[in-house]
Amino acid sequence: MNAPVSRFVLFAREPVPGFVKTRLAREIGAAAAHSLYAAFLSDLASCLTSPDRWDAVLAHAEFEAGPTLLATFRPPWDLVPQGEGTLGERLARAVVRARMEGRRDVLLAGSDAPTLTSEDLAEAFGALAGDADVVYAPAPDGGFSLVGMRGIVDPAAVFPAGVRWSSAHALADSRRSAESRGYHVRLLSTVPDIDEIKDLVYVEALFAADPELAPATRRALSALLGRSVV
């Protein structure tokens, strides 16, 4: 069977208490933040692969993947290191690597958006197959949970040095740069990411609408809140 021409790359790190979701940990404690993040990884690993449509790569922050990542992201996932540099540099490197390996359209996401689904990826790849050069799934905080580009796009235009990462300006900064180069940008459905405790409100609303969504995160959130999340 021929390899797909599209690639999805998920950025993640080994879940170690005190080293993941640090902003959230300041509010709920390191152990609870670790449990939530491990649940995010479980949900994302289980629902974001589609080997006949795209290949899936887990880009890990550490030089070598840790035991939880190795156990969670089994084939068809491929695991590779992110490498050094700023977030923008690491994202651009993942795009370049994908193209060197024969992929055309590339999507990238962080691992703090546990409700991201294969339907979201299919929507994004469909937009790139249409008239969009660059796509974003906005996050409620002004950032973005997913970004993608077709093969003609220079990743440096989407991830320029001036992007204010981890801020309310991240999407606007990246989008402005892409559009200044003449690329057609399309915004997709909003996908919340979880950096602070207030972000859990958005996820709870999605759980109420879809009882099958992100079951591991639902269980971890129920344990954190001491009540059933429906």
C-alpha positions as a Markdown table, in Angstrom:
| # | Residue | x | y | z |
|---|---|---|---|---|
| 1 | Met | 0.0 | 0.0 | 0.0 |
| 2 | Asn | 1.3 | 3.5 | -0.9 |
| 3 | Ala | 2.2 | 5.7 | 2.0 |
| 4 | Pro | -0.1 | 8.7 | 2.6 |
| 5 | Val | 1.0 | 12.1 | 1.4 |
| 6 | Ser | -0.2 | 13.9 | 4.5 |
| 7 | Arg | 1.3 | 13.9 | 8.0 |
| 8 | Phe | 0.1 | 14.8 | 11.5 |
| 9 | Val | 2.6 | 15.7 | 14.2 |
| 10 | Leu | 1.8 | 15.8 | 17.9 |
| 11 | Phe | 4.2 | 17.6 | 20.2 |
| 12 | Ala | 4.4 | 16.1 | 23.7 |
| 13 | Arg | 6.7 | 15.5 | 26.6 |
| 14 | Glu | 7.1 | 12.6 | 29.0 |
| 15 | Pro | 4.6 | 13.1 | 31.8 |
| 16 | Val | 6.7 | 13.6 | 34.9 |
| 17 | Pro | 5.1 | 15.4 | 38.0 |
| 18 | Gly | 6.4 | 18.9 | 38.3 |
| 19 | Phe | 7.6 | 19.1 | 34.7 |
| 20 | Val | 4.3 | 19.0 | 32.8 |
| 21 | Lys | 1.4 | 21.5 | 32.8 |
| 22 | Thr | 3.2 | 23.7 | 35.2 |
| 23 | Arg | 0.8 | 26.6 | 35.1 |
| 24 | Leu | -2.1 | 24.2 | 35.8 |
| 25 | Ala | 0.0 | 22.5 | 38.5 |
| 26 | Arg | 0.3 | 25.8 | 40.4 |
| 27 | Glu | -3.5 | 25.8 | 40.8 |
| 28 | Ile | -4.3 | 22.1 | 41.3 |
| 29 | Gly | -0.9 | 20.6 | 42.4 |
| 30 | Ala | 1.7 | 18.7 | 40.4 |
| 31 | Ala | 0.2 | 15.2 | 40.9 |
| 32 | Ala | -3.2 | 16.2 | 39.7 |
| 33 | Ala | -1.7 | 18.1 | 36.7 |
| 34 | His | 0.4 | 15.0 | 35.9 |
| 35 | Ser | -2.7 | 12.7 | 36.0 |
| 36 | Leu | -4.6 | 15.0 | 33.7 |
| 37 | Tyr | -1.8 | 15.3 | 31.2 |
| 38 | Ala | -1.3 | 11.5 | 31.1 |
| 39 | Ala | -5.0 | 11.2 | 30.4 |
| 40 | Phe | -4.7 | 13.8 | 27.6 |
| 41 | Leu | -1.9 | 11.6 | 26.0 |
| 42 | Ser | -4.0 | 8.5 | 26.3 |
| 43 | Asp | -7.0 | 10.1 | 24.5 |
| 44 | Leu | -4.9 | 11.7 | 21.8 |
| 45 | Ala | -3.0 | 8.5 | 21.1 |
| 46 | Ser | -6.1 | 6.5 | 20.7 |
| 47 | Cys | -8.1 | 8.7 | 18.3 |
| 48 | Leu | -5.8 | 10.6 | 16.0 |
| 49 | Thr | -4.4 | 8.0 | 13.7 |
| 50 | Ser | -5.8 | 7.1 | 10.3 |
| 51 | Pro | -3.0 | 5.3 | 8.4 |
| 52 | Asp | -4.9 | 5.3 | 5.1 |
| 53 | Arg | -5.3 | 9.1 | 5.2 |
| 54 | Trp | -2.2 | 10.4 | 7.1 |
| 55 | Asp | 0.7 | 9.1 | 9.0 |
| 56 | Ala | 1.0 | 10.1 | 12.7 |
| 57 | Val | 4.2 | 11.2 | 14.4 |
| 58 | Leu | 4.8 | 11.9 | 18.1 |
| 59 | Ala | 7.5 | 14.5 | 18.5 |
| 60 | His | 8.9 | 14.2 | 22.0 |
| 61 | Ala | 10.6 | 17.0 | 23.8 |
| 62 | Glu | 13.3 | 14.8 | 25.3 |
| 63 | Phe | 16.2 | 13.3 | 23.3 |
| 64 | Glu | 14.7 | 9.8 | 23.8 |
| 65 | Ala | 11.1 | 9.0 | 24.4 |
| 66 | Gly | 10.3 | 8.1 | 28.0 |
| 67 | Pro | 8.5 | 5.0 | 29.1 |
| 68 | Thr | 5.0 | 6.4 | 29.2 |
| 69 | Leu | 5.3 | 7.8 | 25.7 |
| 70 | Leu | 6.6 | 4.5 | 24.4 |
| 71 | Ala | 3.8 | 2.6 | 26.1 |
| 72 | Thr | 1.1 | 5.0 | 25.0 |
| 73 | Phe | 2.1 | 5.9 | 21.4 |
| 74 | Arg | 2.4 | 2.5 | 19.8 |
| 75 | Pro | 2.3 | 1.8 | 16.0 |
| 76 | Pro | 1.1 | 3.2 | 13.8 |
| 77 | Trp | 2.6 | 6.1 | 15.7 |
| 78 | Asp | 6.2 | 6.9 | 14.8 |
| 79 | Leu | 8.2 | 8.6 | 17.6 |
| 80 | Val | 10.9 | 11.2 | 16.8 |
| 81 | Pro | 12.7 | 13.9 | 18.9 |
| 82 | Gln | 11.7 | 17.5 | 18.5 |
| 83 | Gly | 15.3 | 18.7 | 18.7 |
| 84 | Glu | 16.6 | 22.0 | 20.1 |
| 85 | Gly | 15.4 | 25.5 | 19.6 |
| 86 | Thr | 12.4 | 27.7 | 20.2 |
| 87 | Leu | 8.9 | 26.3 | 19.7 |
| 88 | Gly | 8.7 | 28.0 | 16.3 |
| 89 | Glu | 12.0 | 26.4 | 15.2 |
| 90 | Arg | 10.9 | 23.0 | 16.4 |
| 91 | Leu | 7.6 | 23.2 | 14.6 |
| 92 | Ala | 9.3 | 24.3 | 11.4 |
| 93 | Arg | 11.8 | 21.5 | 11.7 |
| 94 | Ala | 8.9 | 19.0 | 11.9 |
| 95 | Val | 7.4 | 20.4 | 8.7 |
| 96 | Val | 10.8 | 20.2 | 6.9 |
| 97 | Arg | 11.3 | 16.7 | 8.0 |
| 98 | Ala | 7.9 | 15.7 | 6.8 |
| 99 | Arg | 8.6 | 17.1 | 3.3 |
| 100 | Met | 11.9 | 15.4 | 3.1 |
| 101 | Glu | 10.1 | 12.2 | 3.8 |
| 102 | Gly | 7.7 | 12.7 | 0.9 |
| 103 | Arg | 4.7 | 14.3 | 2.8 |
| 104 | Arg | 2.9 | 17.3 | 1.3 |
| 105 | Asp | 0.3 | 18.7 | 3.7 |
| 106 | Val | 1.3 | 18.8 | 7.3 |
| 107 | Leu | -0.7 | 19.4 | 10.5 |
| 108 | Leu | 0.9 | 20.0 | 13.9 |
| 109 | Ala | -0.7 | 20.1 | 17.4 |
| 110 | Gly | 0.2 | 20.3 | 21.0 |
| 111 | Ser | -0.8 | 17.7 | 23.5 |
| 112 | Asp | -2.8 | 20.0 | 25.8 |
| 113 | Ala | -5.9 | 19.7 | 23.7 |
| 114 | Pro | -7.5 | 16.4 | 24.7 |
| 115 | Thr | -10.7 | 16.9 | 22.8 |
| 116 | Leu | -8.9 | 17.1 | 19.4 |
| 117 | Thr | -10.4 | 14.4 | 17.2 |
| 118 | Ser | -9.7 | 12.7 | 13.9 |
| 119 | Glu | -12.7 | 14.6 | 12.5 |
| 120 | Asp | -10.8 | 17.8 | 13.3 |
| 121 | Leu | -7.8 | 16.5 | 11.4 |
| 122 | Ala | -9.9 | 15.4 | 8.5 |
| 123 | Glu | -11.5 | 18.9 | 8.4 |
| 124 | Ala | -8.1 | 20.5 | 8.4 |
| 125 | Phe | -6.6 | 18.3 | 5.7 |
| 126 | Gly | -9.8 | 18.8 | 3.6 |
| 127 | Ala | -9.3 | 22.6 | 3.8 |
| 128 | Leu | -5.7 | 22.2 | 2.7 |
| 129 | Ala | -6.9 | 20.1 | -0.2 |
| 130 | Gly | -9.2 | 22.9 | -1.2 |
| 131 | Asp | -8.3 | 26.6 | -1.3 |
| 132 | Ala | -6.5 | 27.0 | 2.1 |
| 133 | Asp | -2.8 | 27.4 | 2.3 |
| 134 | Val | -2.6 | 27.6 | 6.1 |
| 135 | Val | -5.2 | 26.4 | 8.6 |
| 136 | Tyr | -5.6 | 27.0 | 12.4 |
| 137 | Ala | -7.9 | 25.6 | 15.0 |
| 138 | Pro | -8.2 | 28.5 | 17.4 |
| 139 | Ala | -8.1 | 28.1 | 21.1 |
| 140 | Pro | -10.3 | 30.2 | 23.3 |
| 141 | Asp | -7.3 | 31.9 | 24.9 |
| 142 | Gly | -6.1 | 33.5 | 21.7 |
| 143 | Gly | -3.6 | 30.8 | 20.7 |
| 144 | Phe | -4.2 | 27.8 | 18.5 |
| 145 | Ser | -4.5 | 24.1 | 19.2 |
| 146 | Leu | -3.8 | 23.0 | 15.6 |
| 147 | Val | -1.9 | 24.5 | 12.7 |
| 148 | Gly | -1.4 | 23.1 | 9.2 |
| 149 | Met | 0.0 | 24.1 | 5.8 |
| 150 | Arg | 0.1 | 22.7 | 2.3 |
| 151 | Gly | 3.3 | 21.9 | 0.5 |
| 152 | Ile | 3.8 | 25.3 | -1.1 |
| 153 | Val | 4.0 | 27.2 | 2.2 |
| 154 | Asp | 7.3 | 28.3 | 3.8 |
| 155 | Pro | 7.1 | 27.2 | 7.5 |
| 156 | Ala | 9.1 | 30.2 | 8.5 |
| 157 | Ala | 6.2 | 32.4 | 7.4 |
| 158 | Val | 3.8 | 30.6 | 9.8 |
| 159 | Phe | 6.3 | 30.3 | 12.7 |
| 160 | Pro | 8.3 | 33.6 | 12.5 |
| 161 | Ala | 10.6 | 34.7 | 15.2 |
| 162 | Gly | 8.1 | 37.3 | 16.4 |
| 163 | Val | 5.3 | 35.0 | 17.5 |
| 164 | Arg | 4.4 | 35.5 | 21.2 |
| 165 | Trp | 4.0 | 31.9 | 22.1 |
| 166 | Ser | 1.9 | 31.0 | 25.2 |
| 167 | Ser | 0.0 | 34.3 | 25.0 |
| 168 | Ala | -3.3 | 35.7 | 23.7 |
| 169 | His | -1.4 | 37.0 | 20.7 |
| 170 | Ala | 0.0 | 33.7 | 19.3 |
| 171 | Leu | -2.7 | 33.1 | 16.7 |
| 172 | Ala | -2.8 | 36.7 | 15.6 |
| 173 | Asp | 1.0 | 36.9 | 15.3 |
| 174 | Ser | 1.3 | 33.7 | 13.2 |
| 175 | Arg | -1.7 | 34.5 | 11.0 |
| 176 | Arg | -0.5 | 38.1 | 10.3 |
| 177 | Ser | 2.9 | 36.7 | 9.2 |
| 178 | Ala | 1.3 | 34.1 | 6.9 |
| 179 | Glu | -1.1 | 36.5 | 5.3 |
| 180 | Ser | 1.7 | 39.0 | 4.8 |
| 181 | Arg | 3.3 | 36.5 | 2.5 |
| 182 | Gly | 0.1 | 36.1 | 0.5 |
| 183 | Tyr | -1.0 | 32.8 | 1.9 |
| 184 | His | -4.8 | 32.1 | 2.2 |
| 185 | Val | -5.6 | 31.4 | 5.8 |
| 186 | Arg | -8.7 | 29.5 | 7.0 |
| 187 | Leu | -9.8 | 29.2 | 10.6 |
| 188 | Leu | -11.3 | 25.9 | 11.6 |
| 189 | Ser | -13.5 | 24.9 | 14.6 |
| 190 | Thr | -12.3 | 26.0 | 18.0 |
| 191 | Val | -10.5 | 23.4 | 20.0 |
| 192 | Pro | -9.7 | 24.3 | 23.6 |
| 193 | Asp | -6.4 | 23.7 | 25.1 |
| 194 | Ile | -5.9 | 23.3 | 28.9 |
| 195 | Asp | -3.2 | 25.5 | 30.4 |
| 196 | Glu | -5.0 | 26.8 | 33.5 |
| 197 | Ile | -7.9 | 25.7 | 35.6 |
| 198 | Lys | -10.3 | 28.1 | 33.9 |
| 199 | Asp | -9.8 | 26.3 | 30.7 |
| 200 | Leu | -11.5 | 23.2 | 32.1 |
| 201 | Val | -14.9 | 25.0 | 31.6 |
| 202 | Tyr | -14.6 | 24.7 | 27.9 |
| 203 | Val | -13.8 | 21.0 | 28.0 |
| 204 | Glu | -16.7 | 20.3 | 30.4 |
| 205 | Ala | -19.1 | 21.9 | 27.9 |
| 206 | Leu | -17.8 | 19.6 | 25.2 |
| 207 | Phe | -18.2 | 16.6 | 27.4 |
| 208 | Ala | -21.8 | 17.5 | 28.0 |
| 209 | Ala | -22.4 | 17.6 | 24.3 |
| 210 | Asp | -20.6 | 14.3 | 23.5 |
| 211 | Pro | -20.5 | 11.5 | 26.0 |
| 212 | Glu | -18.0 | 9.5 | 24.0 |
| 213 | Leu | -15.4 | 12.3 | 23.9 |
| 214 | Ala | -11.9 | 11.9 | 25.5 |
| 215 | Pro | -12.9 | 9.2 | 28.1 |
| 216 | Ala | -9.5 | 9.2 | 29.9 |
| 217 | Thr | -9.6 | 12.9 | 30.4 |
| 218 | Arg | -13.2 | 12.7 | 31.5 |
| 219 | Arg | -12.3 | 10.2 | 34.2 |
| 220 | Ala | -9.3 | 12.2 | 35.3 |
| 221 | Leu | -11.3 | 15.4 | 35.5 |
| 222 | Ser | -14.1 | 13.6 | 37.4 |
| 223 | Ala | -11.5 | 12.4 | 40.0 |
| 224 | Leu | -10.1 | 15.9 | 40.3 |
| 225 | Leu | -13.5 | 17.6 | 40.8 |
| 226 | Gly | -14.9 | 14.9 | 43.0 |
| 227 | Arg | -18.0 | 14.5 | 40.8 |
| 228 | Ser | -19.1 | 13.0 | 37.6 |
| 229 | Val | -18.3 | 15.0 | 34.5 |
| 230 | Val | -21.2 | 14.5 | 32.0 |
